[in-house]
Amino acid sequence: MTLLHRLDRLVGRLGQPLLVGFSRKRSIGELLGGRPADGRLHGSVAVAVLAAERGARIVRTHDVGPTRDALAVTRAMMEAG
């Protein structure tokens, strides 16, 4: 969680594209009350959006369609100002 929270700082220091792979991780399940992997879609999408907002250029996910849609909306909103 700390790395995700400070991802923008890490991106700035590395100067390279950063990949985030947080999809369905146990920590998401724990945040959702111990939910199993197949119940972590919304949490995984939220993490992907936060990672993109903080500068991740690549997001690894199990749920490509929902994540792609969420990132497309996020990108459009960010570009709109």
PDB file of N, CA, C and O in Angstrom:
ATOM      1  N   MET A   1       0.821  -1.185   0.000  1.00  0.00           N
ATOM      2  CA  MET A   1       0.000   0.000   0.000  1.00  0.00           C
ATOM      3  C   MET A   1       0.869   1.255   0.000  1.00  0.00           C
ATOM      4  O   MET A   1       0.552   2.245  -0.658  1.00  0.00           O
ATOM      5  N   THR A   2       1.959   1.195   0.742  1.00  0.00           N
ATOM      6  CA  THR A   2       2.858   2.350   0.787  1.00  0.00           C
ATOM      7  C   THR A   2       3.459   2.623  -0.592  1.00  0.00           C
ATOM      8  O   THR A   2       3.552   3.775  -1.016  1.00  0.00           O
ATOM      9  N   LEU A   3       3.867   1.562  -1.289  1.00  0.00           N
ATOM     10  CA  LEU A   3       4.422   1.757  -2.633  1.00  0.00           C
ATOM     11  C   LEU A   3       3.392   2.365  -3.576  1.00  0.00           C
ATOM     12  O   LEU A   3       3.712   3.268  -4.349  1.00  0.00           O
ATOM     13  N   LEU A   4       2.170   1.880  -3.516  1.00  0.00           N
ATOM     14  CA  LEU A   4       1.129   2.440  -4.370  1.00  0.00           C
ATOM     15  C   LEU A   4       0.852   3.894  -4.007  1.00  0.00           C
ATOM     16  O   LEU A   4       0.687   4.739  -4.886  1.00  0.00           O
ATOM     17  N   HIS A   5       0.801   4.177  -2.727  1.00  0.00           N
ATOM     18  CA  HIS A   5       0.540   5.536  -2.269  1.00  0.00           C
ATOM     19  C   HIS A   5       1.607   6.507  -2.766  1.00  0.00           C
ATOM     20  O   HIS A   5       1.310   7.658  -3.086  1.00  0.00           O
ATOM     21  N   ARG A   6       2.838   6.040  -2.825  1.00  0.00           N
ATOM     22  CA  ARG A   6       3.967   6.908  -3.213  1.00  0.00           C
ATOM     23  C   ARG A   6       4.483   6.625  -4.610  1.00  0.00           C
ATOM     24  O   ARG A   6       5.608   6.996  -4.944  1.00  0.00           O
ATOM     25  N   LEU A   7       3.678   5.978  -5.422  1.00  0.00           N
ATOM     26  CA  LEU A   7       4.104   5.565  -6.750  1.00  0.00           C
ATOM     27  C   LEU A   7       4.578   6.734  -7.600  1.00  0.00           C
ATOM     28  O   LEU A   7       5.533   6.591  -8.363  1.00  0.00           O
ATOM     29  N   ASP A   8       3.930   7.884  -7.482  1.00  0.00           N
ATOM     30  CA  ASP A   8       4.342   9.039  -8.279  1.00  0.00           C
ATOM     31  C   ASP A   8       5.778   9.441  -7.978  1.00  0.00           C
ATOM     32  O   ASP A   8       6.504   9.872  -8.875  1.00  0.00           O
ATOM     33  N   ARG A   9       6.184   9.306  -6.746  1.00  0.00           N
ATOM     34  CA  ARG A   9       7.575   9.632  -6.379  1.00  0.00           C
ATOM     35  C   ARG A   9       8.542   8.640  -7.005  1.00  0.00           C
ATOM     36  O   ARG A   9       9.606   9.016  -7.497  1.00  0.00           O
ATOM     37  N   LEU A  10       8.158   7.367  -6.979  1.00  0.00           N
ATOM     38  CA  LEU A  10       9.008   6.323  -7.550  1.00  0.00           C
ATOM     39  C   LEU A  10       9.142   6.510  -9.059  1.00  0.00           C
ATOM     40  O   LEU A  10      10.236   6.377  -9.607  1.00  0.00           O
ATOM     41  N   VAL A  11       8.043   6.814  -9.723  1.00  0.00           N
ATOM     42  CA  VAL A  11       8.060   7.040 -11.164  1.00  0.00           C
ATOM     43  C   VAL A  11       8.990   8.206 -11.490  1.00  0.00           C
ATOM     44  O   VAL A  11       9.777   8.131 -12.434  1.00  0.00           O
ATOM     45  N   GLY A  12       8.899   9.271 -10.717  1.00  0.00           N
ATOM     46  CA  GLY A  12       9.751  10.437 -10.945  1.00  0.00           C
ATOM     47  C   GLY A  12      11.226  10.149 -10.779  1.00  0.00           C
ATOM     48  O   GLY A  12      12.053  10.709 -11.499  1.00  0.00           O
ATOM     49  N   ARG A  13      11.565   9.295  -9.852  1.00  0.00           N
ATOM     50  CA  ARG A  13      12.975   8.977  -9.602  1.00  0.00           C
ATOM     51  C   ARG A  13      13.546   7.992 -10.604  1.00  0.00           C
ATOM     52  O   ARG A  13      14.720   8.085 -10.962  1.00  0.00           O
ATOM     53  N   LEU A  14      12.731   7.047 -11.062  1.00  0.00           N
ATOM     54  CA  LEU A  14      13.231   6.030 -11.978  1.00  0.00           C
ATOM     55  C   LEU A  14      13.460   6.564 -13.376  1.00  0.00           C
ATOM     56  O   LEU A  14      14.440   6.218 -14.035  1.00  0.00           O
ATOM     57  N   GLY A  15      12.541   7.416 -13.824  1.00  0.00           N
ATOM     58  CA  GLY A  15      12.661   7.945 -15.175  1.00  0.00           C
ATOM     59  C   GLY A  15      12.419   6.897 -16.251  1.00  0.00           C
ATOM     60  O   GLY A  15      12.798   7.104 -17.404  1.00  0.00           O
ATOM     61  N   GLN A  16      11.806   5.792 -15.906  1.00  0.00           N
ATOM     62  CA  GLN A  16      11.500   4.708 -16.830  1.00  0.00           C
ATOM     63  C   GLN A  16      10.027   4.346 -16.692  1.00  0.00           C
ATOM     64  O   GLN A  16       9.429   4.607 -15.648  1.00  0.00           O
ATOM     65  N   PRO A  17       9.430   3.752 -17.719  1.00  0.00           N
ATOM     66  CA  PRO A  17       8.045   3.286 -17.587  1.00  0.00           C
ATOM     67  C   PRO A  17       7.952   2.252 -16.459  1.00  0.00           C
ATOM     68  O   PRO A  17       8.835   1.408 -16.302  1.00  0.00           O
ATOM     69  N   LEU A  18       6.899   2.331 -15.700  1.00  0.00           N
ATOM     70  CA  LEU A  18       6.734   1.444 -14.554  1.00  0.00           C
ATOM     71  C   LEU A  18       5.530   0.536 -14.758  1.00  0.00           C
ATOM     72  O   LEU A  18       4.455   0.995 -15.142  1.00  0.00           O
ATOM     73  N   LEU A  19       5.717  -0.753 -14.499  1.00  0.00           N
ATOM     74  CA  LEU A  19       4.647  -1.741 -14.563  1.00  0.00           C
ATOM     75  C   LEU A  19       4.150  -2.009 -13.156  1.00  0.00           C
ATOM     76  O   LEU A  19       4.944  -2.179 -12.231  1.00  0.00           O
ATOM     77  N   VAL A  20       2.820  -2.047 -12.994  1.00  0.00           N
ATOM     78  CA  VAL A  20       2.213  -2.392 -11.713  1.00  0.00           C
ATOM     79  C   VAL A  20       1.383  -3.648 -11.921  1.00  0.00           C
ATOM     80  O   VAL A  20       0.545  -3.697 -12.821  1.00  0.00           O
ATOM     81  N   GLY A  21       1.606  -4.658 -11.098  1.00  0.00           N
ATOM     82  CA  GLY A  21       0.862  -5.910 -11.175  1.00  0.00           C
ATOM     83  C   GLY A  21       0.231  -6.223  -9.829  1.00  0.00           C
ATOM     84  O   GLY A  21       0.818  -6.949  -9.026  1.00  0.00           O
ATOM     85  N   PHE A  22      -0.932  -5.697  -9.576  1.00  0.00           N
ATOM     86  CA  PHE A  22      -1.574  -5.820  -8.262  1.00  0.00           C
ATOM     87  C   PHE A  22      -2.884  -6.588  -8.359  1.00  0.00           C
ATOM     88  O   PHE A  22      -3.580  -6.752  -7.357  1.00  0.00           O
ATOM     89  N   SER A  23      -3.224  -7.056  -9.541  1.00  0.00           N
ATOM     90  CA  SER A  23      -4.506  -7.689  -9.799  1.00  0.00           C
ATOM     91  C   SER A  23      -4.749  -8.908  -8.911  1.00  0.00           C
ATOM     92  O   SER A  23      -3.935  -9.830  -8.870  1.00  0.00           O
ATOM     93  N   ARG A  24      -5.862  -8.901  -8.213  1.00  0.00           N
ATOM     94  CA  ARG A  24      -6.339 -10.008  -7.369  1.00  0.00           C
ATOM     95  C   ARG A  24      -5.401 -10.386  -6.218  1.00  0.00           C
ATOM     96  O   ARG A  24      -5.528 -11.475  -5.658  1.00  0.00           O
ATOM     97  N   LYS A  25      -4.488  -9.531  -5.867  1.00  0.00           N
ATOM     98  CA  LYS A  25      -3.534  -9.847  -4.797  1.00  0.00           C
ATOM     99  C   LYS A  25      -4.232 -10.017  -3.454  1.00  0.00           C
ATOM    100  O   LYS A  25      -5.302  -9.456  -3.218  1.00  0.00           O
ATOM    101  N   ARG A  26      -3.615 -10.790  -2.591  1.00  0.00           N
ATOM    102  CA  ARG A  26      -4.158 -11.082  -1.266  1.00  0.00           C
ATOM    103  C   ARG A  26      -4.424  -9.818  -0.471  1.00  0.00           C
ATOM    104  O   ARG A  26      -5.408  -9.742   0.266  1.00  0.00           O
ATOM    105  N   SER A  27      -3.562  -8.831  -0.611  1.00  0.00           N
ATOM    106  CA  SER A  27      -3.757  -7.587   0.144  1.00  0.00           C
ATOM    107  C   SER A  27      -5.068  -6.903  -0.249  1.00  0.00           C
ATOM    108  O   SER A  27      -5.708  -6.275   0.594  1.00  0.00           O
ATOM    109  N   ILE A  28      -5.473  -7.013  -1.509  1.00  0.00           N
ATOM    110  CA  ILE A  28      -6.769  -6.477  -1.913  1.00  0.00           C
ATOM    111  C   ILE A  28      -7.873  -7.259  -1.220  1.00  0.00           C
ATOM    112  O   ILE A  28      -8.832  -6.673  -0.717  1.00  0.00           O
ATOM    113  N   GLY A  29      -7.741  -8.574  -1.193  1.00  0.00           N
ATOM    114  CA  GLY A  29      -8.726  -9.402  -0.511  1.00  0.00           C
ATOM    115  C   GLY A  29      -8.847  -9.071   0.958  1.00  0.00           C
ATOM    116  O   GLY A  29      -9.947  -9.058   1.511  1.00  0.00           O
ATOM    117  N   GLU A  30      -7.709  -8.802   1.598  1.00  0.00           N
ATOM    118  CA  GLU A  30      -7.725  -8.442   3.015  1.00  0.00           C
ATOM    119  C   GLU A  30      -8.432  -7.111   3.233  1.00  0.00           C
ATOM    120  O   GLU A  30      -9.182  -6.955   4.197  1.00  0.00           O
ATOM    121  N   LEU A  31      -8.196  -6.148   2.339  1.00  0.00           N
ATOM    122  CA  LEU A  31      -8.878  -4.860   2.436  1.00  0.00           C
ATOM    123  C   LEU A  31     -10.387  -5.010   2.251  1.00  0.00           C
ATOM    124  O   LEU A  31     -11.167  -4.193   2.739  1.00  0.00           O
ATOM    125  N   LEU A  32     -10.784  -6.062   1.543  1.00  0.00           N
ATOM    126  CA  LEU A  32     -12.201  -6.316   1.282  1.00  0.00           C
ATOM    127  C   LEU A  32     -12.778  -7.357   2.232  1.00  0.00           C
ATOM    128  O   LEU A  32     -13.756  -8.026   1.899  1.00  0.00           O
ATOM    129  N   GLY A  33     -12.190  -7.496   3.397  1.00  0.00           N
ATOM    130  CA  GLY A  33     -12.742  -8.380   4.412  1.00  0.00           C
ATOM    131  C   GLY A  33     -12.431  -9.852   4.233  1.00  0.00           C
ATOM    132  O   GLY A  33     -13.178 -10.706   4.710  1.00  0.00           O
ATOM    133  N   GLY A  34     -11.340 -10.161   3.554  1.00  0.00           N
ATOM    134  CA  GLY A  34     -10.939 -11.555   3.383  1.00  0.00           C
ATOM    135  C   GLY A  34     -11.538 -12.215   2.156  1.00  0.00           C
ATOM    136  O   GLY A  34     -11.647 -13.440   2.092  1.00  0.00           O
ATOM    137  N   ARG A  35     -11.920 -11.417   1.200  1.00  0.00           N
ATOM    138  CA  ARG A  35     -12.557 -11.932  -0.008  1.00  0.00           C
ATOM    139  C   ARG A  35     -11.590 -12.808  -0.812  1.00  0.00           C
ATOM    140  O   ARG A  35     -10.404 -12.491  -0.901  1.00  0.00           O
ATOM    141  N   PRO A  36     -12.084 -13.907  -1.399  1.00  0.00           N
ATOM    142  CA  PRO A  36     -11.237 -14.762  -2.237  1.00  0.00           C
ATOM    143  C   PRO A  36     -10.898 -14.072  -3.564  1.00  0.00           C
ATOM    144  O   PRO A  36     -11.510 -13.065  -3.921  1.00  0.00           O
ATOM    145  N   ALA A  37      -9.927 -14.619  -4.282  1.00  0.00           N
ATOM    146  CA  ALA A  37      -9.419 -14.011  -5.512  1.00  0.00           C
ATOM    147  C   ALA A  37     -10.518 -13.716  -6.522  1.00  0.00           C
ATOM    148  O   ALA A  37     -10.472 -12.675  -7.179  1.00  0.00           O
ATOM    149  N   ASP A  38     -11.498 -14.589  -6.670  1.00  0.00           N
ATOM    150  CA  ASP A  38     -12.529 -14.361  -7.675  1.00  0.00           C
ATOM    151  C   ASP A  38     -13.534 -13.270  -7.283  1.00  0.00           C
ATOM    152  O   ASP A  38     -14.440 -12.959  -8.056  1.00  0.00           O
ATOM    153  N   GLY A  39     -13.380 -12.691  -6.094  1.00  0.00           N
ATOM    154  CA  GLY A  39     -14.242 -11.605  -5.647  1.00  0.00           C
ATOM    155  C   GLY A  39     -13.516 -10.282  -5.505  1.00  0.00           C
ATOM    156  O   GLY A  39     -13.989  -9.383  -4.810  1.00  0.00           O
ATOM    157  N   ARG A  40     -12.383 -10.156  -6.152  1.00  0.00           N
ATOM    158  CA  ARG A  40     -11.544  -8.959  -5.988  1.00  0.00           C
ATOM    159  C   ARG A  40     -11.514  -8.056  -7.209  1.00  0.00           C
ATOM    160  O   ARG A  40     -10.651  -7.184  -7.307  1.00  0.00           O
ATOM    161  N   LEU A  41     -12.445  -8.247  -8.148  1.00  0.00           N
ATOM    162  CA  LEU A  41     -12.439  -7.466  -9.387  1.00  0.00           C
ATOM    163  C   LEU A  41     -12.467  -5.973  -9.126  1.00  0.00           C
ATOM    164  O   LEU A  41     -11.617  -5.242  -9.634  1.00  0.00           O
ATOM    165  N   HIS A  42     -13.421  -5.511  -8.352  1.00  0.00           N
ATOM    166  CA  HIS A  42     -13.565  -4.062  -8.141  1.00  0.00           C
ATOM    167  C   HIS A  42     -12.345  -3.477  -7.436  1.00  0.00           C
ATOM    168  O   HIS A  42     -11.901  -2.379  -7.772  1.00  0.00           O
ATOM    169  N   GLY A  43     -11.814  -4.187  -6.481  1.00  0.00           N
ATOM    170  CA  GLY A  43     -10.610  -3.722  -5.801  1.00  0.00           C
ATOM    171  C   GLY A  43      -9.421  -3.672  -6.745  1.00  0.00           C
ATOM    172  O   GLY A  43      -8.627  -2.733  -6.701  1.00  0.00           O
ATOM    173  N   SER A  44      -9.296  -4.684  -7.604  1.00  0.00           N
ATOM    174  CA  SER A  44      -8.197  -4.714  -8.574  1.00  0.00           C
ATOM    175  C   SER A  44      -8.296  -3.566  -9.567  1.00  0.00           C
ATOM    176  O   SER A  44      -7.290  -2.948  -9.914  1.00  0.00           O
ATOM    177  N   VAL A  45      -9.510  -3.284 -10.024  1.00  0.00           N
ATOM    178  CA  VAL A  45      -9.708  -2.175 -10.964  1.00  0.00           C
ATOM    179  C   VAL A  45      -9.381  -0.850 -10.279  1.00  0.00           C
ATOM    180  O   VAL A  45      -8.768   0.029 -10.884  1.00  0.00           O
ATOM    181  N   ALA A  46      -9.786  -0.709  -9.027  1.00  0.00           N
ATOM    182  CA  ALA A  46      -9.483   0.527  -8.285  1.00  0.00           C
ATOM    183  C   ALA A  46      -7.979   0.734  -8.176  1.00  0.00           C
ATOM    184  O   ALA A  46      -7.489   1.850  -8.353  1.00  0.00           O
ATOM    185  N   VAL A  47      -7.250  -0.329  -7.887  1.00  0.00           N
ATOM    186  CA  VAL A  47      -5.796  -0.215  -7.781  1.00  0.00           C
ATOM    187  C   VAL A  47      -5.192   0.155  -9.137  1.00  0.00           C
ATOM    188  O   VAL A  47      -4.271   0.969  -9.199  1.00  0.00           O
ATOM    189  N   ALA A  48      -5.694  -0.430 -10.211  1.00  0.00           N
ATOM    190  CA  ALA A  48      -5.176  -0.101 -11.543  1.00  0.00           C
ATOM    191  C   ALA A  48      -5.379   1.376 -11.856  1.00  0.00           C
ATOM    192  O   ALA A  48      -4.485   2.028 -12.395  1.00  0.00           O
ATOM    193  N   VAL A  49      -6.549   1.901 -11.519  1.00  0.00           N
ATOM    194  CA  VAL A  49      -6.833   3.314 -11.752  1.00  0.00           C
ATOM    195  C   VAL A  49      -5.908   4.193 -10.922  1.00  0.00           C
ATOM    196  O   VAL A  49      -5.335   5.154 -11.435  1.00  0.00           O
ATOM    197  N   LEU A  50      -5.761   3.869  -9.651  1.00  0.00           N
ATOM    198  CA  LEU A  50      -4.861   4.653  -8.802  1.00  0.00           C
ATOM    199  C   LEU A  50      -3.429   4.604  -9.319  1.00  0.00           C
ATOM    200  O   LEU A  50      -2.734   5.620  -9.334  1.00  0.00           O
ATOM    201  N   ALA A  51      -2.992   3.432  -9.738  1.00  0.00           N
ATOM    202  CA  ALA A  51      -1.627   3.296 -10.264  1.00  0.00           C
ATOM    203  C   ALA A  51      -1.441   4.161 -11.513  1.00  0.00           C
ATOM    204  O   ALA A  51      -0.416   4.826 -11.667  1.00  0.00           O
ATOM    205  N   ALA A  52      -2.436   4.147 -12.401  1.00  0.00           N
ATOM    206  CA  ALA A  52      -2.343   4.961 -13.611  1.00  0.00           C
ATOM    207  C   ALA A  52      -2.315   6.448 -13.272  1.00  0.00           C
ATOM    208  O   ALA A  52      -1.549   7.208 -13.863  1.00  0.00           O
ATOM    209  N   GLU A  53      -3.144   6.858 -12.327  1.00  0.00           N
ATOM    210  CA  GLU A  53      -3.153   8.264 -11.913  1.00  0.00           C
ATOM    211  C   GLU A  53      -1.823   8.684 -11.323  1.00  0.00           C
ATOM    212  O   GLU A  53      -1.435   9.849 -11.410  1.00  0.00           O
ATOM    213  N   ARG A  54      -1.132   7.739 -10.727  1.00  0.00           N
ATOM    214  CA  ARG A  54       0.149   8.044 -10.086  1.00  0.00           C
ATOM    215  C   ARG A  54       1.348   7.798 -11.002  1.00  0.00           C
ATOM    216  O   ARG A  54       2.494   7.902 -10.566  1.00  0.00           O
ATOM    217  N   GLY A  55       1.087   7.472 -12.274  1.00  0.00           N
ATOM    218  CA  GLY A  55       2.170   7.416 -13.248  1.00  0.00           C
ATOM    219  C   GLY A  55       2.550   6.060 -13.797  1.00  0.00           C
ATOM    220  O   GLY A  55       3.462   5.985 -14.621  1.00  0.00           O
ATOM    221  N   ALA A  56       1.897   4.975 -13.383  1.00  0.00           N
ATOM    222  CA  ALA A  56       2.203   3.666 -13.963  1.00  0.00           C
ATOM    223  C   ALA A  56       1.858   3.696 -15.444  1.00  0.00           C
ATOM    224  O   ALA A  56       0.797   4.189 -15.828  1.00  0.00           O
ATOM    225  N   ARG A  57       2.736   3.181 -16.262  1.00  0.00           N
ATOM    226  CA  ARG A  57       2.498   3.173 -17.706  1.00  0.00           C
ATOM    227  C   ARG A  57       1.953   1.837 -18.184  1.00  0.00           C
ATOM    228  O   ARG A  57       1.332   1.757 -19.244  1.00  0.00           O
ATOM    229  N   ILE A  58       2.185   0.783 -17.397  1.00  0.00           N
ATOM    230  CA  ILE A  58       1.737  -0.560 -17.754  1.00  0.00           C
ATOM    231  C   ILE A  58       1.049  -1.156 -16.533  1.00  0.00           C
ATOM    232  O   ILE A  58       1.562  -1.072 -15.417  1.00  0.00           O
ATOM    233  N   VAL A  59      -0.115  -1.759 -16.754  1.00  0.00           N
ATOM    234  CA  VAL A  59      -0.841  -2.391 -15.659  1.00  0.00           C
ATOM    235  C   VAL A  59      -1.095  -3.845 -16.038  1.00  0.00           C
ATOM    236  O   VAL A  59      -1.727  -4.126 -17.056  1.00  0.00           O
ATOM    237  N   ARG A  60      -0.610  -4.748 -15.230  1.00  0.00           N
ATOM    238  CA  ARG A  60      -0.846  -6.176 -15.441  1.00  0.00           C
ATOM    239  C   ARG A  60      -2.136  -6.541 -14.711  1.00  0.00           C
ATOM    240  O   ARG A  60      -2.315  -6.197 -13.543  1.00  0.00           O
ATOM    241  N   THR A  61      -3.039  -7.246 -15.412  1.00  0.00           N
ATOM    242  CA  THR A  61      -4.326  -7.564 -14.811  1.00  0.00           C
ATOM    243  C   THR A  61      -4.844  -8.915 -15.285  1.00  0.00           C
ATOM    244  O   THR A  61      -4.496  -9.383 -16.369  1.00  0.00           O
ATOM    245  N   HIS A  62      -5.675  -9.530 -14.462  1.00  0.00           N
ATOM    246  CA  HIS A  62      -6.374 -10.747 -14.854  1.00  0.00           C
ATOM    247  C   HIS A  62      -7.662 -10.405 -15.606  1.00  0.00           C
ATOM    248  O   HIS A  62      -8.150 -11.201 -16.409  1.00  0.00           O
ATOM    249  N   ASP A  63      -8.198  -9.236 -15.343  1.00  0.00           N
ATOM    250  CA  ASP A  63      -9.517  -8.831 -15.848  1.00  0.00           C
ATOM    251  C   ASP A  63      -9.347  -7.702 -16.857  1.00  0.00           C
ATOM    252  O   ASP A  63      -9.558  -6.530 -16.544  1.00  0.00           O
ATOM    253  N   VAL A  64      -8.964  -8.076 -18.067  1.00  0.00           N
ATOM    254  CA  VAL A  64      -8.565  -7.093 -19.069  1.00  0.00           C
ATOM    255  C   VAL A  64      -9.695  -6.138 -19.441  1.00  0.00           C
ATOM    256  O   VAL A  64      -9.489  -4.924 -19.440  1.00  0.00           O
ATOM    257  N   GLY A  65     -10.868  -6.646 -19.756  1.00  0.00           N
ATOM    258  CA  GLY A  65     -11.967  -5.799 -20.209  1.00  0.00           C
ATOM    259  C   GLY A  65     -12.360  -4.721 -19.216  1.00  0.00           C
ATOM    260  O   GLY A  65     -12.339  -3.539 -19.562  1.00  0.00           O
ATOM    261  N   PRO A  66     -12.722  -5.094 -17.980  1.00  0.00           N
ATOM    262  CA  PRO A  66     -13.107  -4.073 -17.005  1.00  0.00           C
ATOM    263  C   PRO A  66     -11.978  -3.094 -16.687  1.00  0.00           C
ATOM    264  O   PRO A  66     -12.217  -1.902 -16.493  1.00  0.00           O
ATOM    265  N   THR A  67     -10.765  -3.597 -16.637  1.00  0.00           N
ATOM    266  CA  THR A  67      -9.624  -2.718 -16.325  1.00  0.00           C
ATOM    267  C   THR A  67      -9.372  -1.758 -17.480  1.00  0.00           C
ATOM    268  O   THR A  67      -9.128  -0.571 -17.261  1.00  0.00           O
ATOM    269  N   ARG A  68      -9.430  -2.263 -18.701  1.00  0.00           N
ATOM    270  CA  ARG A  68      -9.236  -1.403 -19.880  1.00  0.00           C
ATOM    271  C   ARG A  68     -10.283  -0.293 -19.910  1.00  0.00           C
ATOM    272  O   ARG A  68      -9.956   0.865 -20.167  1.00  0.00           O
ATOM    273  N   ASP A  69     -11.550  -0.650 -19.646  1.00  0.00           N
ATOM    274  CA  ASP A  69     -12.612   0.358 -19.646  1.00  0.00           C
ATOM    275  C   ASP A  69     -12.383   1.417 -18.573  1.00  0.00           C
ATOM    276  O   ASP A  69     -12.510   2.612 -18.837  1.00  0.00           O
ATOM    277  N   ALA A  70     -12.046   0.979 -17.371  1.00  0.00           N
ATOM    278  CA  ALA A  70     -11.813   1.925 -16.274  1.00  0.00           C
ATOM    279  C   ALA A  70     -10.632   2.839 -16.594  1.00  0.00           C
ATOM    280  O   ALA A  70     -10.678   4.036 -16.311  1.00  0.00           O
ATOM    281  N   LEU A  71      -9.583   2.282 -17.180  1.00  0.00           N
ATOM    282  CA  LEU A  71      -8.416   3.098 -17.522  1.00  0.00           C
ATOM    283  C   LEU A  71      -8.731   4.061 -18.666  1.00  0.00           C
ATOM    284  O   LEU A  71      -8.207   5.175 -18.690  1.00  0.00           O
ATOM    285  N   ALA A  72      -9.577   3.653 -19.614  1.00  0.00           N
ATOM    286  CA  ALA A  72      -9.963   4.555 -20.707  1.00  0.00           C
ATOM    287  C   ALA A  72     -10.733   5.753 -20.166  1.00  0.00           C
ATOM    288  O   ALA A  72     -10.498   6.886 -20.585  1.00  0.00           O
ATOM    289  N   VAL A  73     -11.646   5.508 -19.242  1.00  0.00           N
ATOM    290  CA  VAL A  73     -12.405   6.604 -18.634  1.00  0.00           C
ATOM    291  C   VAL A  73     -11.468   7.492 -17.819  1.00  0.00           C
ATOM    292  O   VAL A  73     -11.558   8.719 -17.882  1.00  0.00           O
ATOM    293  N   THR A  74     -10.571   6.875 -17.057  1.00  0.00           N
ATOM    294  CA  THR A  74      -9.612   7.640 -16.254  1.00  0.00           C
ATOM    295  C   THR A  74      -8.743   8.519 -17.140  1.00  0.00           C
ATOM    296  O   THR A  74      -8.540   9.697 -16.845  1.00  0.00           O
ATOM    297  N   ARG A  75      -8.228   7.950 -18.226  1.00  0.00           N
ATOM    298  CA  ARG A  75      -7.372   8.714 -19.138  1.00  0.00           C
ATOM    299  C   ARG A  75      -8.140   9.889 -19.742  1.00  0.00           C
ATOM    300  O   ARG A  75      -7.616  11.000 -19.822  1.00  0.00           O
ATOM    301  N   ALA A  76      -9.381   9.643 -20.168  1.00  0.00           N
ATOM    302  CA  ALA A  76     -10.194  10.721 -20.735  1.00  0.00           C
ATOM    303  C   ALA A  76     -10.430  11.838 -19.730  1.00  0.00           C
ATOM    304  O   ALA A  76     -10.377  13.018 -20.076  1.00  0.00           O
ATOM    305  N   MET A  77     -10.688  11.462 -18.499  1.00  0.00           N
ATOM    306  CA  MET A  77     -10.916  12.470 -17.450  1.00  0.00           C
ATOM    307  C   MET A  77      -9.631  13.257 -17.168  1.00  0.00           C
ATOM    308  O   MET A  77      -9.674  14.471 -16.975  1.00  0.00           O
ATOM    309  N   MET A  78      -8.501  12.569 -17.145  1.00  0.00           N
ATOM    310  CA  MET A  78      -7.235  13.240 -16.879  1.00  0.00           C
ATOM    311  C   MET A  78      -6.872  14.197 -18.013  1.00  0.00           C
ATOM    312  O   MET A  78      -6.350  15.283 -17.765  1.00  0.00           O
ATOM    313  N   GLU A  79      -7.147  13.797 -19.255  1.00  0.00           N
ATOM    314  CA  GLU A  79      -6.838  14.641 -20.394  1.00  0.00           C
ATOM    315  C   GLU A  79      -7.774  15.843 -20.498  1.00  0.00           C
ATOM    316  O   GLU A  79      -7.420  16.874 -21.071  1.00  0.00           O
ATOM    317  N   ALA A  80      -8.971  15.696 -19.937  1.00  0.00           N
ATOM    318  CA  ALA A  80      -9.939  16.787 -19.976  1.00  0.00           C
ATOM    319  C   ALA A  80      -9.569  17.921 -19.025  1.00  0.00           C
ATOM    320  O   ALA A  80     -10.103  19.027 -19.110  1.00  0.00           O
ATOM    321  N   GLY A  81      -8.654  17.622 -18.133  1.00  0.00           N
ATOM    322  CA  GLY A  81      -8.170  18.663 -17.250  1.00  0.00           C
ATOM    323  C   GLY A  81      -8.748  18.565 -15.900  1.00  0.00           C
ATOM    324  O   GLY A  81      -8.434  19.380 -15.033  1.00  0.00           O
TER     325      GLY A  81
END
